[in-house]
């Protein structure tokens, strides 16, 4: 692979130097003057055109690098920036309630929906949506996919991980949280937002390598996802006016945690499988090759697994804190505070892991770390807390 890349770069440099060495053949001696002028104009025009194309290519890739080298707005403190203004607004406003007696319901914004809206905005407004960028889809000069390299693909994997958590939450908002015991009509706004977030994440204006929509034009993924932000904000505004429903019951919290448990369990299993170079076979009582590897820093796809799982935990880091506020009555009544604190700690610890270079080494290795195993262990600790909370709520 290195030789192919080296040969490609050498060919590109030779071609670029040829732009300035190119000359049309000299006209025959005594040829007409107008031919000499035409030859000179053609030579200049060809060179200018070629240089313009090279500059456009450089700018095109510079834009790609500008968008993938770091994630704008990334901070583990984002839940506080979203939840604190809502809490202050609730404490200052007048009693906005509906109903009487046991049926009284306070009308205020859902924190889960607010964090959901913030994260969608974070993905497609604060940052460029990398999975659908043509430069990312094309790969390294069209020769090698970025996912097969240890660089320039981390942000795309991270964004896909965040989107996966948002998709999971959008389903729960429609099916259980935004309606009364599954017997009332689903909220149209939440249902529309769920549909928007299910849109294919790699769609651009034109998709020549996609057989279903080769030359479009179609709407790109980030344009579709942006519409969900307005729908979630509209839903929260209707909640404030008691024109919508958020059903914060104990059984709904139990189901919500159950879905998250399954989601992060799948992520932990993918990490563990990739990091398992050897596994124990019980029937033969021997160790046999596993589905993963222990190549350490030389596993060029380990960062894809790591960053996708990290994106999920980054999203759930905020959604779990938001659920704590939305279901505060249930958590206090069922005495879940201590277990909930431990769950938040383990989710945050998993989301905080950010190695400069992801290594998929042996768990007992001396030199190359086992970052995939470490992240999987943190996720499983959080999952154990969620399972404990779920079991308590079932009693």
C-alpha positions as CSV (number, residue, x, y, z in Angstrom):
1,X,0.0,0.0,0.0
2,X,2.9,2.4,0.8
3,X,4.5,1.8,-2.6
4,X,1.2,2.5,-4.3
5,X,0.9,5.8,-2.5
6,X,4.5,6.7,-3.1
7,X,4.1,6.0,-6.9
8,X,0.9,8.0,-7.0
9,X,2.6,11.0,-5.4
10,X,5.6,10.8,-7.7
11,X,3.4,10.7,-10.8
12,X,1.4,13.7,-9.5
13,X,4.6,15.7,-9.0
14,X,5.9,14.8,-12.4
15,X,2.7,15.9,-14.0
16,X,2.6,19.2,-12.0
17,X,6.2,20.0,-13.1
18,X,5.2,19.3,-16.7
19,X,2.7,22.2,-16.6
20,X,5.6,24.6,-16.7
21,X,7.8,22.6,-19.1
22,X,5.1,22.1,-21.7
23,X,5.8,23.6,-25.1
24,X,4.0,23.3,-28.4
25,X,6.3,22.3,-31.3
26,X,8.0,25.2,-33.1
27,X,6.3,26.3,-36.3
28,X,8.1,25.5,-39.5
29,X,10.6,28.2,-40.5
30,X,9.1,30.9,-42.5
31,X,5.5,30.0,-41.3
32,X,2.8,32.6,-41.1
33,X,3.0,35.0,-38.2
34,X,-0.6,34.4,-37.2
35,X,0.3,30.7,-36.5
36,X,3.1,31.8,-34.2
37,X,0.6,34.0,-32.3
38,X,-1.9,31.3,-32.1
39,X,0.7,28.9,-30.8
40,X,1.7,31.4,-28.0
41,X,-1.9,32.1,-27.0
42,X,-2.7,28.3,-26.9
43,X,0.4,27.6,-24.7
44,X,-0.5,30.4,-22.3
45,X,-4.2,29.4,-22.2
46,X,-3.4,25.8,-21.5
47,X,-1.1,26.6,-18.7
48,X,-3.5,29.0,-17.1
49,X,-6.3,26.5,-17.3
50,X,-4.2,23.7,-15.9
51,X,-3.0,25.9,-13.0
52,X,-6.6,27.0,-12.2
53,X,-7.7,23.3,-12.1
54,X,-4.8,22.5,-9.7
55,X,-5.6,25.4,-7.4
56,X,-9.3,24.4,-7.4
57,X,-8.3,20.8,-6.5
58,X,-6.0,22.2,-3.7
59,X,-8.8,24.4,-2.3
60,X,-11.3,21.5,-2.5
61,X,-9.1,19.3,-0.4
62,X,-8.1,22.2,1.9
63,X,-11.8,22.6,2.7
64,X,-12.0,18.9,3.5
65,X,-9.0,19.1,5.9
66,X,-10.4,22.2,7.6
67,X,-13.6,20.3,8.4
68,X,-12.2,17.0,9.5
69,X,-9.2,17.9,11.6
70,X,-11.2,18.9,14.6
71,X,-14.8,18.9,15.9
72,X,-16.0,22.4,16.7
73,X,-18.0,22.9,19.8
74,X,-16.8,19.6,21.3
75,X,-17.0,19.7,25.1
76,X,-18.2,17.3,27.8
77,X,-19.7,20.3,29.6
78,X,-22.4,20.7,27.0
79,X,-25.3,19.2,29.1
80,X,-24.9,22.0,31.6
81,X,-25.0,24.7,28.8
82,X,-28.3,23.2,27.6
83,X,-30.0,22.3,30.9
84,X,-29.1,25.2,33.1
85,X,-31.0,27.9,31.1
86,X,-34.1,25.7,31.1
87,X,-33.9,25.1,34.8
88,X,-33.5,28.9,35.4
89,X,-36.5,29.6,33.2
90,X,-38.7,27.1,35.0
91,X,-37.8,28.5,38.4
92,X,-38.6,32.1,37.4
93,X,-41.8,31.5,35.5
94,X,-45.3,31.5,37.0
95,X,-47.1,28.2,37.7
96,X,-48.0,26.9,34.3
97,X,-50.0,23.8,35.1
98,X,-53.0,21.9,33.7
99,X,-55.6,19.8,35.5
100,X,-56.6,19.5,39.1
101,X,-55.9,17.2,42.0
102,X,-54.1,14.0,41.1
103,X,-54.2,14.9,37.4
104,X,-52.2,18.1,37.7
105,X,-49.4,18.4,35.2
106,X,-46.7,21.0,35.0
107,X,-46.2,22.3,31.5
108,X,-42.5,22.8,30.8
109,X,-39.9,21.9,28.2
110,X,-38.5,18.4,28.0
111,X,-34.8,18.3,28.7
112,X,-34.3,15.1,26.6
113,X,-35.8,16.9,23.6
114,X,-33.7,20.0,24.3
115,X,-30.5,17.9,24.3
116,X,-31.7,16.0,21.2
117,X,-32.1,19.3,19.4
118,X,-28.8,20.6,20.6
119,X,-26.9,17.5,19.4
120,X,-28.5,17.6,15.9
121,X,-27.5,21.3,15.7
122,X,-24.0,20.3,16.9
123,X,-23.6,17.8,14.1
124,X,-24.9,19.7,11.1
125,X,-24.8,23.4,12.0
126,X,-21.7,23.8,14.3
127,X,-19.8,21.3,12.1
128,X,-19.8,20.1,8.5
129,X,-21.5,16.7,8.1
130,X,-18.4,14.7,7.0
131,X,-20.0,11.3,6.1
132,X,-21.7,12.9,3.1
133,X,-18.8,15.1,1.9
134,X,-17.7,14.1,-1.6
135,X,-14.0,14.3,-0.6
136,X,-14.6,11.8,2.2
137,X,-16.6,9.5,0.0
138,X,-14.0,9.6,-2.7
139,X,-11.2,8.6,-0.3
140,X,-7.5,9.1,-0.8
141,X,-7.3,10.2,-4.5
142,X,-10.0,7.6,-5.2
143,X,-7.5,4.8,-4.5
144,X,-8.0,4.1,-0.8
145,X,-11.0,4.6,1.5
146,X,-10.4,7.0,4.4
147,X,-11.8,4.3,6.7
148,X,-8.9,2.1,5.8
149,X,-6.4,4.7,7.0
150,X,-5.6,5.9,10.6
151,X,-6.4,9.5,9.8
152,X,-9.2,11.9,8.4
153,X,-12.0,9.4,9.3
154,X,-12.3,9.9,13.0
155,X,-14.7,12.8,12.8
156,X,-17.0,10.9,10.4
157,X,-17.1,7.9,12.7
158,X,-17.8,10.1,15.8
159,X,-20.6,11.9,14.0
160,X,-22.2,8.6,12.9
161,X,-22.0,7.4,16.6
162,X,-23.8,10.5,17.8
163,X,-26.4,10.1,15.1
164,X,-27.0,6.5,16.1
165,X,-27.9,7.5,19.7
166,X,-30.1,10.3,18.4
167,X,-32.0,7.9,16.1
168,X,-32.5,5.5,19.0
169,X,-33.9,8.4,21.2
170,X,-36.1,9.7,18.4
171,X,-37.9,6.3,18.3
172,X,-38.5,6.3,22.0
173,X,-39.8,9.9,22.0
174,X,-42.4,8.8,19.4
175,X,-43.3,5.4,20.8
176,X,-43.4,5.9,24.6
177,X,-42.4,9.4,25.8
178,X,-44.5,11.7,23.6
179,X,-47.8,9.9,24.1
180,X,-50.0,8.6,26.9
181,X,-49.5,4.8,27.5
182,X,-49.4,4.0,23.9
183,X,-53.1,4.6,23.4
184,X,-53.1,8.2,22.3
185,X,-52.1,9.5,18.9
186,X,-48.4,9.9,18.2
187,X,-47.1,13.5,18.1
188,X,-46.9,14.5,14.5
189,X,-43.8,16.7,15.1
190,X,-41.9,14.0,16.9
191,X,-42.8,11.5,14.3
192,X,-41.6,13.8,11.5
193,X,-38.3,14.4,13.3
194,X,-37.8,10.6,13.7
195,X,-38.3,10.2,10.0
196,X,-35.8,12.9,9.1
197,X,-33.1,11.4,11.3
198,X,-33.5,8.0,9.6
199,X,-32.4,9.6,6.3
200,X,-29.3,8.0,4.8
201,X,-26.2,9.7,6.3
202,X,-24.0,9.6,3.3
203,X,-26.3,11.3,0.7
204,X,-24.9,14.4,-1.1
205,X,-26.4,16.5,-3.9
206,X,-25.1,14.1,-6.5
207,X,-24.3,10.4,-5.8
208,X,-22.7,8.9,-9.0
209,X,-21.6,5.7,-7.2
210,X,-25.1,5.0,-5.8
211,X,-27.2,2.9,-8.1
212,X,-30.5,4.1,-6.6
213,X,-29.8,7.8,-7.1
214,X,-26.7,8.1,-9.4
215,X,-27.1,11.7,-10.6
216,X,-29.9,13.1,-8.5
217,X,-30.2,15.8,-7.7
218,X,-31.3,14.9,-4.2
219,X,-31.3,16.7,-0.8
220,X,-28.0,16.1,1.1
221,X,-28.1,14.5,4.6
222,X,-27.3,17.7,6.6
223,X,-30.1,19.6,5.0
224,X,-32.6,16.9,6.0
225,X,-31.2,16.7,9.6
226,X,-31.4,20.5,10.1
227,X,-35.2,20.3,9.8
228,X,-35.4,18.1,12.9
229,X,-34.0,20.9,15.0
230,X,-37.0,23.1,14.3
231,X,-39.4,20.2,14.9
232,X,-38.0,19.5,18.3
233,X,-38.0,23.2,19.3
234,X,-41.6,23.5,18.2
235,X,-42.5,20.4,20.3
236,X,-40.9,21.9,23.4
237,X,-42.8,25.2,22.8
238,X,-46.0,23.3,22.6
239,X,-45.1,21.5,25.8
240,X,-44.7,24.9,27.6
241,X,-48.3,25.7,26.4
242,X,-49.7,22.4,27.5
243,X,-50.5,21.6,23.9
244,X,-48.3,18.5,23.8
245,X,-47.5,15.6,26.1
246,X,-44.4,14.2,27.7
247,X,-45.3,11.2,29.8
248,X,-42.7,10.9,32.5
249,X,-43.8,7.7,34.2
250,X,-41.7,5.1,35.8
251,X,-42.4,2.4,33.2
252,X,-41.5,4.8,30.4
253,X,-38.2,5.5,32.1
254,X,-37.6,1.8,32.5
255,X,-38.3,1.2,28.8
256,X,-36.1,4.2,27.8
257,X,-33.2,2.8,29.8
258,X,-33.8,-0.7,28.4
259,X,-33.4,0.6,24.8
260,X,-30.2,2.5,25.7
261,X,-28.8,-0.6,27.5
262,X,-29.3,-2.6,24.3
263,X,-27.8,0.1,22.1
264,X,-24.6,0.6,24.1
265,X,-24.3,-3.2,24.7
266,X,-24.1,-3.6,20.9
267,X,-21.3,-1.0,20.8
268,X,-19.4,-2.7,23.6
269,X,-19.7,-6.1,21.8
270,X,-18.3,-4.6,18.5
271,X,-15.3,-3.2,20.4
272,X,-14.7,-6.4,22.2
273,X,-14.9,-8.5,19.0
274,X,-12.5,-6.2,17.2
275,X,-10.0,-6.4,20.1
276,X,-10.2,-10.2,20.5
277,X,-7.3,-11.8,18.7
278,X,-7.7,-15.1,20.6
279,X,-10.7,-16.6,22.2
280,X,-11.2,-19.7,24.4
281,X,-13.0,-22.6,22.8
282,X,-14.8,-24.6,25.5
283,X,-15.4,-27.9,23.6
284,X,-11.8,-28.2,22.6
285,X,-10.5,-26.5,25.8
286,X,-8.0,-24.5,23.7
287,X,-7.4,-21.0,22.5
288,X,-8.3,-20.4,18.9
289,X,-8.0,-17.3,16.7
290,X,-10.7,-14.7,17.3
291,X,-12.4,-12.3,15.0
292,X,-10.3,-9.3,16.0
293,X,-6.5,-8.6,16.2
294,X,-3.8,-7.2,18.5
295,X,-2.0,-5.1,15.9
296,X,-1.9,-2.1,18.2
297,X,-1.3,1.2,16.3
298,X,-1.2,-0.8,13.0
299,X,-4.9,-1.6,13.1
300,X,-6.0,1.1,10.7
301,X,-9.7,0.5,11.4
302,X,-9.6,0.4,15.2
303,X,-10.2,4.1,15.3
304,X,-13.5,3.7,13.4
305,X,-14.8,1.4,16.1
306,X,-13.5,3.5,18.9
307,X,-14.8,6.9,17.6
308,X,-18.2,5.5,16.7
309,X,-18.7,4.1,20.2
310,X,-17.2,7.4,21.7
311,X,-19.8,9.4,19.7
312,X,-22.6,7.3,21.2
313,X,-21.4,7.8,24.7
314,X,-21.0,11.5,24.1
315,X,-24.6,11.7,23.1
316,X,-25.9,9.6,26.0
317,X,-23.7,11.7,28.4
318,X,-26.2,14.5,27.7
319,X,-29.3,12.5,27.2
320,X,-28.9,10.6,30.5
321,X,-28.5,13.9,32.4
322,X,-31.5,15.3,30.7
323,X,-33.6,12.2,31.6
324,X,-32.6,12.8,35.2
325,X,-34.4,16.1,35.2
326,X,-37.4,15.0,33.1
327,X,-37.9,12.0,35.4
328,X,-36.8,13.7,38.7
329,X,-40.0,12.7,40.4
330,X,-39.6,9.0,39.6
331,X,-35.9,9.0,40.5
332,X,-36.5,10.6,43.9
333,X,-39.6,8.5,44.7
334,X,-37.9,5.2,43.9
335,X,-34.7,6.2,45.6
336,X,-32.5,5.9,42.5
337,X,-30.1,8.8,43.1
338,X,-27.0,6.8,44.1
339,X,-27.3,4.3,41.3
340,X,-28.1,7.1,38.8
341,X,-25.0,9.0,40.0
342,X,-22.8,6.0,39.3
343,X,-24.3,5.5,35.9
344,X,-23.6,9.1,34.9
345,X,-20.0,8.8,36.1
346,X,-19.4,5.7,34.0
347,X,-21.0,7.2,30.9
348,X,-18.9,10.4,31.3
349,X,-15.7,8.4,31.8
350,X,-16.4,6.4,28.6
351,X,-17.1,9.6,26.7
352,X,-14.0,11.3,28.0
353,X,-11.5,8.7,26.6
354,X,-9.7,10.5,23.7
355,X,-6.3,9.0,22.8
356,X,-4.2,10.8,20.2
357,X,-3.8,7.6,18.3
358,X,-6.2,4.7,18.8
359,X,-4.3,1.5,19.5
360,X,-5.8,-2.0,19.5
361,X,-3.1,-3.9,21.4
362,X,-3.2,-6.8,23.8
363,X,-4.9,-6.2,27.2
364,X,-1.8,-7.4,28.9
365,X,0.6,-5.8,26.4
366,X,3.7,-3.9,27.4
367,X,4.0,-1.3,24.7
368,X,0.8,-0.7,22.6
369,X,-2.3,0.0,24.7
370,X,-5.7,-1.7,24.3
371,X,-7.9,1.3,23.8
372,X,-10.8,-0.7,22.4
373,X,-10.9,-2.9,25.5
374,X,-10.7,0.0,27.9
375,X,-13.6,1.8,26.2
376,X,-15.6,-1.4,26.1
377,X,-15.0,-1.9,29.9
378,X,-16.2,1.6,30.7
379,X,-19.3,1.1,28.6
380,X,-20.1,-2.2,30.3
381,X,-19.9,-0.5,33.7
382,X,-22.4,2.1,32.6
383,X,-24.6,-0.7,31.1
384,X,-24.5,-2.6,34.4
385,X,-25.8,0.5,36.2
386,X,-28.6,0.9,33.7
387,X,-29.5,-2.7,34.1
388,X,-29.7,-2.2,37.9
389,X,-31.9,0.9,37.5
390,X,-34.1,-1.0,35.1
391,X,-34.6,-3.9,37.5
392,X,-35.4,-1.6,40.4
393,X,-38.1,0.2,38.2
394,X,-39.7,-3.2,37.4
395,X,-40.3,-4.0,41.0
